[in-house]
Amino acid sequence: MNEEILKLNCNQLREKIRKGEIKSVEAVQTVFTQIERCEAKIGAFLSTFKDESLKKAAEVDAKIANGENVGALAGVPVAVKDNMCTTFGATTCGSKILENFHSPYNATVIEKLLAADAVIVGKTNLDEFAMGSSTENSGLKKTLNPWDLSRVPGGSSGGSAAAVAGQMCFASLGSDTGGSIRQPASFCGLVGLKPTYGRVSRYGLVAYGSSLDQIGPFAKNAADCALMLNVIAGHDEKDSTSVDEKTAALNDYLVNIEKHIEGLKIAVVPQLFEGADSEVVAAVKNAIEIYKKLGAQIVEIQMPYFEYSIAAYYLIATAEASSNLARYDGVHYGYRTKNPSDYIEVYSKSRAEALGSEVKRRIMLGTYALSSGYYDAYYLKALKVRNLIRSDFTAAFQKADCIMMPTSPTTAFKVGEKTADPLQMYLSDVYTIAVNLAGVPAVSIPCGFDNKNLPIGLQIIGSNFTEEKLLRIAKMFETQTEYHNRKPQL
């Protein structure tokens, strides 16, 4: 194994492959050696594609040798969360109900990765149907945090985060419904970006909460996130929620990433620091001080409706989940119970036997909130609160370029620590959920470590379609610190 290759980031590796200094085949072989060394300990992948990956890498190397043009991710090994449809391998969503499901089509983001000559080495573990904050709700396996194997990697995209942190790929894709990219990025010491709702196509993403879900990248640094976003962003006619380029002109997110933002105004919400661990608060405040030294102005603001985001989210998201997951009925596709006595048992037993407890809990919550007599009291009221939360963000961005706060109130917690108390688990996303309700973009970057050497994340939130600015703000911090360069010892 060439360990020097593992020290490279996405941008560095693709340039070396393009110049012929490193063969894509060699990079892929190195990654699979690392997977063979670490996967049994970490459990990041639900499936890997070694033969197919080596074939794709050889094709990229041949293109380069022949002087042909190659895509933006020329031969770079990446991974994708297993709730994105692929014609290769199964698409399981971490659930027994889809354990043997093979998609007849690729998600748009998969098509874009392949067109960019990325090498997709595997599909990663997740909380079942992306419902969870620790990846402990997967129906198929457990994933552990590469920084401390007794702790969770975060969720629901814990496998995608653990794969990058464990150096088993150079970048990955996750999905973020209420923090499922940013919180694992925080726990695993990575940069994780949740783009503006509609920036990246959701076609082929298995739905959890359709008005909340958004695909985004995990990477080692801000520039690598920008490179991944260059590949996956853009309008898609197959997705009715995808935003037209006329509405949000596409950017090259890499072109200006090295340029500091002059006169940067950062909003902070003092009361939001009260719920976080002292070490998290200290690291985030220290990060804000670094921005002040770079010339940023700090503006204190109030966001009075922010505290209602968890309550609103768990009504809206579960209502949408109740609707979206009705299709798993034992009839159309997926798991079917053995020897049912009638069609009612086909439906009820298939779901009872193959869906996990957290998924069932959320389906029941959502069905209840949508039921006759409760719709106005719960779901409709939650939608009204969602609009108030959006108004908080609108007011904030009239005063500042971005908002900064912790990504998570704690660092990575122990495996099993919160599984017995769902409400405690839900509170892991207290800082991230409002972003999805508002549809705005946010990025989590490493900003320190606690006394157990566990990463701490800083969340930077921007207004709609300001990903280019957010990534530049993230890069400003990276020029002054080295937290993003630290790697777990495996």
Buried (B, 14 or more C-beta within 10 A) or exposed (E): BEEEBBEBBBBBBBEBBBEEEBBBBBBBBBBBBBBEBBBEEBBBBBBBBBEBBBEBBBBBBEBBEEEEEBBBBBBBBBBBBBBBBBEBBBBBBBBBBBBEBBBEEBBBBBBBBBEBBBBBBBBBBBBBBBBBBBBBBBBBEBBBBBBBEEBBBBBBBBBBBBBBBBBBBBBBBBBBBBBBBBBBBBBBBBBBBBBBBBBBBBBBBBBBBBBBBBBBBBBBBBBBBBBBBBBBBBBBEEBEBBBEEEEBEBBEBBEBBEEEBEEBBBBBBEEBBEBBBEBBBBBBBBBBEBBEEBEBEBBEBEBEBBBBBBBBBBBBBBBBBBBBBEEBBBEEBBBBBEEBEEEEBBBBBBBEBBBBEBBBBBBEBBBBBBEEEEEEEBBEBBBEBBEBBBBBBEBBBEEBBBBBBBBBBBBBBEBEBBBEEBEEBBBBBBBBBBBBBBBBBBBBBBBBBBEEEBBBBBBBBBBBBBBBBBBBBBBBBBEEBEBBEEBBEB
